Structures are given as C-alpha cells and as structure tokens.
Amino acid sequence: MKKSVGYLLSPIGLIKIVGEDDSIVSVQFVTKKDEEELICPVVKEAILQLEEYFEGKRTNFELKLQLQGTEFQKRVWSKLIDVPFGSVISYRELAKKVGMPQGSRAVGNAVGKNPAVIIVPCHRVIKSDGTLGGFSAGIDKKKWLLEHERVIFRNSCVCFRK
C-alpha cells in the first residue's frame, strides 16, 4: 500500500488528510504538521474538495473512502454520509437508521470514532433535545461547521428545518 499525506489550513484549523492507494483513510484536525507531505492524486482531490466545501462551493464529497473500524462503526458512518448538507440528525434517529433503536449511546461512540471528519459528516449529529452534543475536534468547530452549512441555532439549540 502506498501511503500519502497532505495538509489543508482551513478557516477552523489544520486538517491532515491521509490516503492509501486510491482511497482516503483519514481526515482529522491536527495542531501541527506531524509528517512530511507526500501528496498522491486522491489526497490532492480531497484537499481540493475540502477547499471547495469551505468556500461554499461544495455540499457533498465524491471521494473513495477506505475507513478502518468495526462493522457496526462502518454501518453508522455509511448512514452519516446520507445526512445532507445543511441538515442534522439526532443520535436516536441515527440509531434507528442503523437498526438499533435503543442504541443511541453505541451510535454516539461510533460517531466519535469517525476517522474522516467533514467528509463523513459527524458534525451533523446532535442530541434529541436539539443541543449540539460532542465533537471529537471540539464543540467550537462543530458549531462553526453547522453555521457554515446554515443550520439555524436558537438559544444554544438547533432548530430543525423542514
């Protein structure tokens, strides 16, 4: 496997993108460049698509992903990809979609282990009461991403669009 690494300085921090062969395996916020950049075409494309997302020109990603996790985590992440730009879903709703209606906590754990933030939009998952819940990169980044996607906030709660 040929590993490739690239970085993007986004409006909310440095993002590290890792690819293997022709797939993206990781997209994470980092505090500094911790590896030498070696950019292959799939990482270059991911950087381009993320730049377009931050510029407001892209609402979905067209990248081949090869994410490492349990079968349950992969099921949760695949359902996350279906949550459209500008929308949110509760942990409870997501649990129902993966066939575990009582599994909100397990779904939350899987969401927290998402290896490809933004591309697999874990920032779009909120609590059933409309509050933000957690985010692996910090709640400030989650709020920024949702505001970027024009999700409406009132009194620290998300208002669901119809």
Secondary structure, DSSP 8 states (H G I E B T S, - for coil): --EEEEEEEETTEEEEEEEETTEEEEEEEESS--S--B--HHHHHHHHHHHHHHTT--SS----B---S-HHHHHHHHHHHTS-TT--EEHHHHHHHTT-TT-HHHHHHHHHT-SBTTTS-GGGEE-TTS-----TT-HHHHHHHHHHTT-EEETTEEE---
